[in-house]
Amino acid sequence: MWKSFDLGDGAAQDAARGLGMTGSGMTLERVVEKARALDDEVRKEELRVGDRLLVTTMNSRYTIWVLGGGHYWIWGGWFDRQKISPQRVGINGCTWGGSAIKRDIVAAPGLRMEFGNSVLTTRIRAVQVIRARARARAEFN
């Protein structure tokens, strides 16, 4: 599930019109437009404890295990390079590369994940959600 975003179109026209720019060179208006257009986003509220995400960025792969309470076990990418995998960390949300952040999502193709320790990934190429299986309940009579 790859989705590309054209983040630069219209930035020069917006700047010429005097609209405020974000750190990524987009106006706030363009950021809101792009946020509404996301269709492959993984929303925090849709995840359950035990769900896992496989996130492929331009440079790395991450495995994310949902712990609940805004916490995740994370393996891969920067955490592996620092030799601290798995790491229990929050996910602040996703950005377009600037200072505007969409806090209600964990990952979305075309955006960058920002972890609770301020590590920012390269652009996300693909996201796969693996749902936790419901535990079978044995009934004893």
N, C-alpha and C positions, 0 to 999 in steps of 0.2 A: 504494500500500500504506500506508494510514493506519491507525494504531492509537492509540486514546486510552487513557489511564490515569487512573483516579480515585485521585489521590495523597492526598487528605485524609480519606477515609472511615476511621473507626476510630481516628484520631489522638487524638481527645478521650478515647475509652474507654481507649486504651492509656496515655495520660498519667494518667488517673484510677487505673489499676492500678499506676502507678509504673514502667512499663517505660521504659528509656532512649530518648531521642529523638535523631534525627539532625538535621542542620541544616535539612532540608526539613520537619521536623515529623513525620516518620514514625519509628516505632521500628525498631530493627535487625531485629526479627522481621518487620515489614512489608516492609522493604527486601529481605530474603531471599526472602519470598513473591513480591514483584513481580519479582525477578531470575529466579526459577524460571518465572514465567509469560511471560517474553519469548519470542515465537516468530518475530519478524521481525528479529531482531538480525543484524548483520553481524559475524561473529567474525574477529579478526585472523588466527587460524591458518588460516582458509579463503581468505584473499586471496593472490594470487600477484603477483610483480613485473609491472608493466604493467597490472594491473586498475585500473579507474577507478570511482569512486563519484560519483553526483550526489545531493547531500543538500539537501533543502529544509527550512528551519527556519521558524518563525513569521515571522521578519523577513528572512531572507536565503537565498541559494543558494550552495552550495559545490561545486566540482569538486575531487575528491581523486584523485591519481594515486599508486599504490603504488610506492615505490622499493625497498623491502626493508630489512631491518635495523631495522625500527621507524621508518622515515622515509617521508614523504609530501610530494609537491608539492601545494600547496593554493592555489586561486584562489577569489575571491568573498568575499562577506560582509565581515567585519571587515578582512580582508587587502586587499580592493579599496578600502575606505574609507580605509585607511592608505596606500594607493598603494604597497604592497609585494608585490603578486601577481606571479608565483607566489612562494610562500615555502616553503622546505624546513623542515618541522617534524614533530615527533612528535605522536602522539595518545595522551593519557594514558588515555582511556576515556570512559565516559558516566556521567552522574549524573542523579539525580532532582531536582536543584536544590539539594541540600544537600551535605554533606561526604562522604557515602558514594559511592564510585566503583566502577563495574564495569570493571576494567582489561582484560579479555579481548575487549572489543568495540570497534569503530570507531564504529558508529552503530546506533541503534534508534529507531523511531518512538515518540514520547512522552517520550524522554529528551533530555538536552543533551550535546553533545560538549564535551570539554575537550581543548584543544590543548596541546602541550608548552610553549608560552609562557604558559600559564595563562588564555588566552582561553576563555570559556565561552559557547557559543551559546545561543540561545533554543531552546525545545522543537522537536524534529525532527518534521516532518509526514510526510515521505516519503524513502525511500532507494531508489536504483536502482543496481545493480551491473552494470558493463559489463566482461565478462571479456576479458582480453588474448587475442588470437588466437595460436595456436601457430605459430611460424614454419615455413614449409615448408622442408624440407631438400633441397637439390639434391645428388644423388649423381653424382659424376664417376668414370667408369671409364677 
